[in-house]
Amino acid sequence: MDKKYKFSMLNKFAILFISCALLSLSSCKEEEKVDEGLPLPVVSLQEQNASKGFEYIGSIEGVETVEIRPQVDGILEEIYVDEGDFVEKGQPLFKVNSQPYMEDYKNAMANVALERAKVEKAKSDLDRLQPLIDNEVISEVRKKSVEADYQVALSSLERAQAQAANMRINLSFTTIKAPVSGFMGRIPKSPGNVVKQTDEKPLTVLSKVDDIYVYFSMSESDYLYYERAKNDTLSNKMNSQVKLVLADGSVYDHSGRIDANSGQIDRTTGSITLRARFQNPDTLLRSGNTGKILMEEIYPKAILVPQSATTFIQDKKFVFVLDENNVAQRKEIITEGRSGDNYIVSSKSLSPDDRIVLSGLDKLANGIKVKPIERGRLLSQVQE
């Protein structure tokens, strides 16, 4: 029994000794691992081109947008085109019943003929009395009376001719023609409807869209920032060139340029309206489309820091920077905007070739040594 007990105790001591040895070896490895530092991904910063974008909701209109309204009242007889058709300048669009205006024109022309006959009679009377006037057979009073009748007849003829010309214009207005080339809009009325000059809605809207305007509004503070940046010829960080993001999220093929603004701040909204002009050779864009104006501010020598590499303490942003001994130090950064998934950082915060920790920030604190897993240099995400 004593031998068995001694053998059992020896086994327990052996197991305990082996366990301690293994534990000691594991602790040594952990200490060795801690001494090497916490393995985390690290990136070296560099100066590179970057841009910061500004987006504004815009509405699209043709450079020439004309409301087509009747210039005479009457019954709409014909519609020569359809909604969405492209029409040339001078092409007939609508026909208003012309019969009443034709009769007015005929009456006016008959009145012209009557007045012309009166002129001829007055002229004949003046010619017949002219020898008597020359020989002083008739009195001066009679002479002036005949000359006055002739002048009255001439004036009446001119008035009749003016009325006839006005009737002819009204008659021509019964055929409504396109004042510019462009695309037809919606046509709410159909033949048989009465149309009037005082109608609230036009017959249609005609849009010339070889070029288009995009109207958008920006806040007063954004406008002041834009004007200062645009006029800063030394930095050349912003200009009048803009891009257009369409409703489907795609970027329009042609760049535009801001060419006008409303000239004053709207007191009710605190904003100002600007206008950008774009070429539209394929007539893809039409009046009524919507989109977003994209303006870019260029930073030619920017330092970019991934947003994922930052931490927040209250309203301040921090990164972990490695010193020459690979020891992490928390450092506050000042950002000037965003470029893609990166912050644009002020040169006062960080310098080119600084090394920052990309992830695993929850494991870090000031003074912790890091074993860098190099990720090379940060690639710019500039929108070209």
C-alpha positions as a Python dict, from the first residue, in 0.01 Angstrom:
ca = {
    (1, 'M'): (0, 0, 0),
    (2, 'D'): (287, 234, 86),
    (3, 'K'): (458, 158, -246),
    (4, 'K'): (141, 232, -440),
    (5, 'Y'): (93, 556, -253),
    (6, 'K'): (452, 662, -318),
    (7, 'F'): (418, 574, -688),
    (8, 'S'): (97, 777, -715),
    (9, 'M'): (257, 1075, -547),
    (10, 'L'): (554, 1056, -783),
    (11, 'N'): (319, 1058, -1083),
    (12, 'K'): (138, 1364, -950),
    (13, 'F'): (468, 1547, -894),
    (14, 'A'): (579, 1457, -1247),
    (15, 'I'): (255, 1584, -1401),
    (16, 'L'): (275, 1904, -1196),
    (17, 'F'): (637, 1957, -1301),
    (18, 'I'): (557, 1907, -1670),
    (19, 'S'): (258, 2143, -1644),
    (20, 'C'): (469, 2412, -1482),
    (21, 'A'): (737, 2368, -1748),
    (22, 'L'): (481, 2404, -2027),
    (23, 'L'): (320, 2704, -1857),
    (24, 'S'): (659, 2866, -1816),
    (25, 'L'): (743, 2803, -2182),
    (26, 'S'): (406, 2950, -2292),
    (27, 'S'): (461, 3259, -2074),
    (28, 'C'): (805, 3306, -2227),
    (29, 'K'): (654, 3291, -2574),
    (30, 'E'): (382, 3541, -2476),
    (31, 'E'): (643, 3777, -2330),
    (32, 'E'): (851, 3736, -2646),
    (33, 'K'): (540, 3811, -2855),
    (34, 'V'): (454, 4119, -2649),
    (35, 'D'): (810, 4243, -2680),
    (36, 'E'): (786, 4224, -3061),
    (37, 'G'): (473, 4439, -3058),
    (38, 'L'): (106, 4406, -3150),
    (39, 'P'): (80, 4304, -3519),
    (40, 'L'): (-140, 4561, -3695),
    (41, 'P'): (-168, 4693, -4052),
    (42, 'V'): (20, 5019, -4107),
    (43, 'V'): (34, 5258, -4404),
    (44, 'S'): (279, 5535, -4497),
    (45, 'L'): (123, 5865, -4601),
    (46, 'Q'): (220, 6071, -4903),
    (47, 'E'): (117, 6389, -5082),
    (48, 'Q'): (-114, 6334, -5379),
    (49, 'N'): (-392, 6494, -5578),
    (50, 'A'): (-739, 6480, -5428),
    (51, 'S'): (-1074, 6650, -5468),
    (52, 'K'): (-1367, 6740, -5248),
    (53, 'G'): (-1712, 6729, -5402),
    (54, 'F'): (-2020, 6949, -5352),
    (55, 'E'): (-2362, 6834, -5475),
    (56, 'Y'): (-2670, 7045, -5544),
    (57, 'I'): (-3014, 6946, -5675),
    (58, 'G'): (-3077, 7096, -6018),
    (59, 'S'): (-3362, 7136, -6265),
    (60, 'I'): (-3304, 7117, -6640),
    (61, 'E'): (-3447, 7349, -6904),
    (62, 'G'): (-3378, 7405, -7270),
    (63, 'V'): (-3178, 7712, -7360),
    (64, 'E'): (-3488, 7835, -7547),
    (65, 'T'): (-3817, 7735, -7387),
    (66, 'V'): (-4118, 7901, -7550),
    (67, 'E'): (-4483, 7884, -7449),
    (68, 'I'): (-4702, 7852, -7759),
    (69, 'R'): (-5021, 8059, -7710),
    (70, 'P'): (-5295, 8160, -7955),
    (71, 'Q'): (-5288, 8522, -8065),
    (72, 'V'): (-5650, 8510, -8182),
    (73, 'D'): (-5961, 8355, -8029),
    (74, 'G'): (-6149, 8076, -8202),
    (75, 'I'): (-6210, 7705, -8244),
    (76, 'L'): (-5906, 7480, -8273),
    (77, 'E'): (-5945, 7301, -8606),
    (78, 'E'): (-5618, 7118, -8670),
    (79, 'I'): (-5313, 6991, -8483),
    (80, 'Y'): (-5035, 6920, -8730),
    (81, 'V'): (-4780, 6764, -8492),
    (82, 'D'): (-4773, 6526, -8197),
    (83, 'E'): (-4634, 6550, -7847),
    (84, 'G'): (-4256, 6498, -7838),
    (85, 'D'): (-4205, 6569, -8208),
    (86, 'F'): (-3907, 6772, -8320),
    (87, 'V'): (-4019, 7071, -8527),
    (88, 'E'): (-3831, 7329, -8733),
    (89, 'K'): (-3865, 7702, -8694),
    (90, 'G'): (-4163, 7826, -8900),
    (91, 'Q'): (-4331, 7485, -8921),
    (92, 'P'): (-4714, 7494, -8877),
    (93, 'L'): (-4828, 7351, -8544),
    (94, 'F'): (-5197, 7440, -8497),
    (95, 'K'): (-5485, 7578, -8703),
    (96, 'V'): (-5760, 7800, -8558),
    (97, 'N'): (-6085, 7842, -8751),
    (98, 'S'): (-6002, 8121, -8997),
    (99, 'Q'): (-6346, 8192, -9148),
    (100, 'P'): (-6440, 8488, -8921),
    (101, 'Y'): (-6100, 8645, -8977),
    (102, 'M'): (-6122, 8591, -9351),
    (103, 'E'): (-6453, 8779, -9357),
    (104, 'D'): (-6306, 9061, -9151),
    (105, 'Y'): (-6017, 9083, -9395),
    (106, 'K'): (-6252, 9094, -9696),
    (107, 'N'): (-6454, 9373, -9534),
    (108, 'A'): (-6135, 9563, -9463),
    (109, 'M'): (-6019, 9526, -9823),
    (110, 'A'): (-6362, 9646, -9948),
    (111, 'N'): (-6328, 9951, -9726),
    (112, 'V'): (-5981, 10013, -9874),
    (113, 'A'): (-6133, 10004, -10224),
    (114, 'L'): (-6403, 10249, -10116),
    (115, 'E'): (-6155, 10491, -9966),
    (116, 'R'): (-5933, 10467, -10270),
    (117, 'A'): (-6230, 10565, -10489),
    (118, 'K'): (-6290, 10866, -10266),
    (119, 'V'): (-5927, 10966, -10310),
    (120, 'E'): (-5955, 10938, -10685),
    (121, 'K'): (-6271, 11154, -10683),
    (122, 'A'): (-6108, 11417, -10464),
    (123, 'K'): (-5803, 11415, -10687),
    (124, 'S'): (-6024, 11454, -10993),
    (125, 'D'): (-6202, 11752, -10836),
    (126, 'L'): (-5870, 11911, -10749),
    (127, 'D'): (-5734, 11857, -11101),
    (128, 'R'): (-6051, 12000, -11258),
    (129, 'L'): (-6036, 12317, -11048),
    (130, 'Q'): (-5663, 12364, -11083),
    (131, 'P'): (-5683, 12586, -11402),
    (132, 'L'): (-5943, 12802, -11232),
    (133, 'I'): (-5723, 12828, -10929),
    (134, 'D'): (-5426, 12920, -11144),
    (135, 'N'): (-5625, 13194, -11321),
    (136, 'E'): (-5771, 13312, -10992),
    (137, 'V'): (-6124, 13253, -11119),
    (138, 'I'): (-6230, 13091, -10791),
    (139, 'S'): (-6163, 13222, -10442),
    (140, 'E'): (-5880, 13119, -10213),
    (141, 'V'): (-6135, 12972, -9970),
    (142, 'R'): (-6271, 12739, -10235),
    (143, 'K'): (-5919, 12631, -10324),
    (144, 'K'): (-5835, 12539, -9965),
    (145, 'S'): (-6160, 12349, -9924),
    (146, 'V'): (-6091, 12126, -10227),
    (147, 'E'): (-5734, 12059, -10115),
    (148, 'A'): (-5858, 11970, -9766),
    (149, 'D'): (-6110, 11722, -9909),
    (150, 'Y'): (-5828, 11555, -10098),
    (151, 'Q'): (-5610, 11527, -9785),
    (152, 'V'): (-5903, 11385, -9587),
    (153, 'A'): (-5955, 11122, -9855),
    (154, 'L'): (-5587, 11028, -9844),
    (155, 'S'): (-5596, 10995, -9463),
    (156, 'S'): (-5908, 10779, -9477),
    (157, 'L'): (-5739, 10552, -9731),
    (158, 'E'): (-5434, 10511, -9509),
    (159, 'R'): (-5656, 10426, -9211),
    (160, 'A'): (-5846, 10168, -9416),
    (161, 'Q'): (-5521, 10016, -9538),
    (162, 'A'): (-5394, 9992, -9179),
    (163, 'Q'): (-5713, 9818, -9071),
    (164, 'A'): (-5682, 9577, -9363),
    (165, 'A'): (-5322, 9504, -9269),
    (166, 'N'): (-5433, 9432, -8911),
    (167, 'M'): (-5705, 9198, -9038),
    (168, 'R'): (-5444, 9023, -9257),
    (169, 'I'): (-5219, 8974, -8953),
    (170, 'N'): (-5507, 8831, -8750),
    (171, 'L'): (-5583, 8597, -9039),
    (172, 'S'): (-5220, 8480, -9047),
    (173, 'F'): (-5236, 8417, -8670),
    (174, 'T'): (-5496, 8145, -8730),
    (175, 'T'): (-5204, 7925, -8840),
    (176, 'I'): (-4977, 7894, -8536),
    (177, 'K'): (-4615, 7828, -8636),
    (178, 'A'): (-4305, 7727, -8440),
    (179, 'P'): (-4105, 8036, -8335),
    (180, 'V'): (-3792, 7823, -8280),
    (181, 'S'): (-3674, 7474, -8361),
    (182, 'G'): (-3721, 7228, -8077),
    (183, 'F'): (-3925, 6951, -7919),
    (184, 'M'): (-4298, 6970, -7863),
    (185, 'G'): (-4429, 6941, -7511),
    (186, 'R'): (-4766, 6814, -7392),
    (187, 'I'): (-5073, 6929, -7590),
    (188, 'P'): (-5365, 6946, -7347),
    (189, 'K'): (-5633, 7055, -7601),
    (190, 'S'): (-5777, 6868, -7895),
    (191, 'P'): (-5952, 6984, -8214),
    (192, 'G'): (-6294, 7135, -8145),
    (193, 'N'): (-6189, 7314, -7826),
    (194, 'V'): (-6215, 7690, -7803),
    (195, 'V'): (-5882, 7865, -7758),
    (196, 'K'): (-5835, 8221, -7634),
    (197, 'Q'): (-5551, 8463, -7588),
    (198, 'T'): (-5642, 8483, -7218),
    (199, 'D'): (-5618, 8105, -7158),
    (200, 'E'): (-5427, 8028, -6839),
    (201, 'K'): (-5232, 7741, -6992),
    (202, 'P'): (-5046, 7749, -7325),
    (203, 'L'): (-5129, 7521, -7615),
    (204, 'T'): (-4789, 7358, -7562),
    (205, 'V'): (-4430, 7438, -7469),
    (206, 'L'): (-4157, 7423, -7729),
    (207, 'S'): (-3801, 7356, -7608),
    (208, 'K'): (-3478, 7399, -7797),
    (209, 'V'): (-3235, 7159, -7630),
    (210, 'D'): (-2918, 7170, -7840),
    (211, 'D'): (-2780, 7320, -7521),
    (212, 'I'): (-2949, 7298, -7183),
    (213, 'Y'): (-2946, 7503, -6865),
    (214, 'V'): (-2932, 7347, -6518),
    (215, 'Y'): (-3058, 7575, -6244),
    (216, 'F'): (-2951, 7499, -5886),
    (217, 'S'): (-2935, 7678, -5552),
    (218, 'M'): (-2661, 7695, -5294),
    (219, 'S'): (-2649, 7850, -4949),
    (220, 'E'): (-2504, 8193, -4893),
    (221, 'S'): (-2203, 8049, -4711),
    (222, 'D'): (-2133, 7799, -4993),
    (223, 'Y'): (-2163, 8077, -5249),
    (224, 'L'): (-1911, 8296, -5063),
    (225, 'Y'): (-1674, 7999, -5036),
    (226, 'Y'): (-1715, 7923, -5408),
    (227, 'E'): (-1652, 8284, -5514),
    (228, 'R'): (-1340, 8315, -5300),
    (229, 'A'): (-1201, 7981, -5417),
    (230, 'K'): (-1281, 8059, -5782),
    (231, 'N'): (-1110, 8398, -5767),
    (232, 'D'): (-802, 8264, -5587),
    (233, 'T'): (-578, 8236, -5893),
    (234, 'L'): (-280, 8121, -5685),
    (235, 'S'): (-436, 7805, -5547),
    (236, 'N'): (-663, 7738, -5848),
    (237, 'K'): (-860, 7500, -5628),
    (238, 'M'): (-1202, 7562, -5785),
    (239, 'N'): (-1335, 7689, -6117),
    (240, 'S'): (-1666, 7726, -6296),
    (241, 'Q'): (-1654, 7380, -6456),
    (242, 'V'): (-1912, 7137, -6318),
    (243, 'K'): (-2046, 6787, -6384),
    (244, 'L'): (-2403, 6663, -6398),
    (245, 'V'): (-2523, 6348, -6220),
    (246, 'L'): (-2838, 6219, -6389),
    (247, 'A'): (-3144, 6071, -6221),
    (248, 'D'): (-3016, 5714, -6277),
    (249, 'G'): (-2692, 5794, -6093),
    (250, 'S'): (-2474, 5811, -6405),
    (251, 'V'): (-2248, 6106, -6476),
    (252, 'Y'): (-2338, 6298, -6794),
    (253, 'D'): (-2078, 6269, -7070),
    (254, 'H'): (-2028, 6642, -7116),
    (255, 'S'): (-1898, 6884, -6856),
    (256, 'G'): (-2072, 7217, -6810),
    (257, 'R'): (-1981, 7564, -6693),
    (258, 'I'): (-2151, 7804, -6455),
    (259, 'D'): (-2233, 8109, -6663),
    (260, 'A'): (-2483, 8312, -6459),
    (261, 'N'): (-2649, 8360, -6122),
    (262, 'S'): (-2963, 8531, -6000),
    (263, 'G'): (-2761, 8824, -5870),
    (264, 'Q'): (-2913, 8833, -5524),
    (265, 'I'): (-2970, 8620, -5216),
    (266, 'D'): (-3326, 8504, -5153),
    (267, 'R'): (-3406, 8640, -4807),
    (268, 'T'): (-3668, 8374, -4735),
    (269, 'T'): (-3437, 8077, -4808),
    (270, 'G'): (-3090, 8231, -4761),
    (271, 'S'): (-2978, 8085, -5093),
    (272, 'I'): (-2879, 8203, -5439),
    (273, 'T'): (-2968, 8042, -5773),
    (274, 'L'): (-2693, 7967, -6023),
    (275, 'R'): (-2711, 7848, -6382),
    (276, 'A'): (-2483, 7598, -6557),
    (277, 'R'): (-2483, 7541, -6932),
    (278, 'F'): (-2421, 7200, -7092),
    (279, 'Q'): (-2397, 7085, -7451),
    (280, 'N'): (-2666, 6835, -7547),
    (281, 'P'): (-2574, 6711, -7897),
    (282, 'D'): (-2766, 6383, -7863),
    (283, 'T'): (-3074, 6560, -7716),
    (284, 'L'): (-3063, 6312, -7430),
    (285, 'L'): (-3167, 6579, -7182),
    (286, 'R'): (-3506, 6750, -7203),
    (287, 'S'): (-3678, 7031, -7019),
    (288, 'G'): (-3818, 6900, -6693),
    (289, 'N'): (-3538, 6651, -6624),
    (290, 'T'): (-3370, 6662, -6285),
    (291, 'G'): (-3017, 6590, -6174),
    (292, 'K'): (-2740, 6690, -5938),
    (293, 'I'): (-2471, 6945, -6007),
    (294, 'L'): (-2132, 6816, -5892),
    (295, 'M'): (-1867, 7078, -5816),
    (296, 'E'): (-1514, 6978, -5721),
    (297, 'E'): (-1251, 7155, -5517),
    (298, 'I'): (-902, 7036, -5613),
    (299, 'Y'): (-625, 6973, -5358),
    (300, 'P'): (-303, 6927, -5558),
    (301, 'K'): (-87, 6817, -5258),
    (302, 'A'): (-324, 6654, -5016),
    (303, 'I'): (-260, 6411, -4732),
    (304, 'L'): (-533, 6146, -4724),
    (305, 'V'): (-628, 5937, -4422),
    (306, 'P'): (-885, 5653, -4445),
    (307, 'Q'): (-1192, 5720, -4237),
    (308, 'S'): (-1159, 5370, -4091),
    (309, 'A'): (-818, 5466, -3946),
    (310, 'T'): (-967, 5741, -3726),
    (311, 'T'): (-1127, 5744, -3385),
    (312, 'F'): (-1352, 6006, -3230),
    (313, 'I'): (-1331, 6156, -2885),
    (314, 'Q'): (-1620, 6399, -2847),
    (315, 'D'): (-1605, 6613, -3163),
    (316, 'K'): (-1235, 6556, -3237),
    (317, 'K'): (-1073, 6307, -3472),
    (318, 'F'): (-758, 6110, -3387),
    (319, 'V'): (-520, 5863, -3552),
    (320, 'F'): (-244, 5646, -3411),
    (321, 'V'): (98, 5746, -3548),
    (322, 'L'): (403, 5522, -3511),
    (323, 'D'): (736, 5670, -3406),
    (324, 'E'): (1077, 5535, -3510),
    (325, 'N'): (1050, 5263, -3243),
    (326, 'N'): (705, 5156, -3369),
    (327, 'V'): (538, 5289, -3057),
    (328, 'A'): (183, 5415, -3116),
    (329, 'Q'): (91, 5771, -3020),
    (330, 'R'): (-262, 5910, -3047),
    (331, 'K'): (-263, 6234, -3250),
    (332, 'E'): (-545, 6476, -3325),
    (333, 'I'): (-601, 6560, -3694),
    (334, 'I'): (-769, 6858, -3861),
    (335, 'T'): (-970, 6763, -4168),
    (336, 'E'): (-1058, 6989, -4462),
    (337, 'G'): (-1313, 6761, -4624),
    (338, 'R'): (-1360, 6415, -4772),
    (339, 'S'): (-1234, 6251, -5088),
    (340, 'G'): (-1407, 5918, -5142),
    (341, 'D'): (-1356, 5714, -4823),
    (342, 'N'): (-1066, 5932, -4709),
    (343, 'Y'): (-1033, 6245, -4504),
    (344, 'I'): (-831, 6532, -4651),
    (345, 'V'): (-602, 6623, -4362),
    (346, 'S'): (-435, 6956, -4299),
    (347, 'S'): (-56, 6956, -4335),
    (348, 'K'): (-44, 7099, -3982),
    (349, 'S'): (-177, 6768, -3851),
    (350, 'L'): (28, 6509, -4037),
    (351, 'S'): (329, 6502, -4266),
    (352, 'P'): (419, 6291, -4569),
    (353, 'D'): (583, 5961, -4473),
    (354, 'D'): (411, 5951, -4134),
    (355, 'R'): (299, 5598, -4056),
    (356, 'I'): (-50, 5543, -3920),
    (357, 'V'): (-232, 5232, -3798),
    (358, 'L'): (-516, 5131, -4031),
    (359, 'S'): (-726, 4901, -3810),
    (360, 'G'): (-742, 4733, -3471),
    (361, 'L'): (-760, 5072, -3302),
    (362, 'D'): (-968, 4931, -3016),
    (363, 'K'): (-658, 4737, -2905),
    (364, 'L'): (-435, 5044, -2898),
    (365, 'A'): (-346, 5309, -2647),
    (366, 'N'): (-64, 5557, -2613),
    (367, 'G'): (274, 5387, -2568),
    (368, 'I'): (179, 5044, -2701),
    (369, 'K'): (438, 4894, -2933),
    (370, 'V'): (318, 4777, -3274),
    (371, 'K'): (460, 4521, -3510),
    (372, 'P'): (383, 4690, -3845),
    (373, 'I'): (220, 4491, -4120),
    (374, 'E'): (309, 4723, -4404),
    (375, 'R'): (38, 4808, -4655),
    (376, 'G'): (254, 5030, -4875),
    (377, 'R'): (123, 5376, -4948),
    (378, 'L'): (-232, 5501, -4952),
    (379, 'L'): (-382, 5526, -5300),
    (380, 'S'): (-573, 5841, -5391),
    (381, 'Q'): (-943, 5819, -5462),
    (382, 'V'): (-963, 6135, -5669),
    (383, 'Q'): (-1257, 6148, -5905),
    (384, 'E'): (-1093, 6209, -6238),
}
